[in-house]
Amino acid sequence: MASTLLLALVFVIDLIAFGLAVAAEQRRSTATVGNNGNESYCVYDKDIATGLGVGSFLFLLLGQILIMVASRCLCCGKAMKPSGSRAWAVVLFITCWVFFLIAEVCLLAGSVRNAYHTKYKNLLDNPPSCATLRKGVFGAGAAFVFLTAVVSELYYVSYSKAARDEKPNNYGRDTGVRMGNL
């Protein structure tokens, strides 16, 4: 019952993170060139995407923390019996962390780059180069948020199955570190 509630909570948190990342992609800052007599300068619209990207970053981080605390990060605690579920749990654990790190880097880099506005003025006839965030950075972050959500749910289900199938093992001494008996 508790694991079902945890999965539902993490799913909702990851869904919010995904929605915020998609919204950040749609609300990226845009720039236009403004003129003031003989000076050209960059005019940026509102910077909502930065806040949405940071919010997505924090919600994804919260979901990852909840999954890792509930599973004791796979490596702390009593050793689990070798089984197919444990093997899948290890593979999904590594995959989950890789997807999580890529998503967090995309969201953080997108938020930082979106917040950067050039204050360049041009006194010549050439219009200034107005720096904006490249299209697709938050979209890539959203894709990896989705992949992280799916893989972390599968990881926790596989971990729970491996822990449920646990029977007393005869390894002699328990090392106290789950991966110590591999």
Secondary structure, 3 states (H helix, E strand, C coil): CHHHHHHHHHHHHHHHHHHHHHHHHHCCCCEEEEEECCEEEEEECCCHHHHHHHHHHHHHHHHHHHHHHHCCCCCECCCCCCCHHHHHHHHHHHHHHHHHHHHHHHHHHHHHHHHCCCCCEECCCCCCCCCCCCCCHHHHHHHHHHHHHHHHHHHHHHHHHHHHCCCCCCCCCCCCEHHHHC
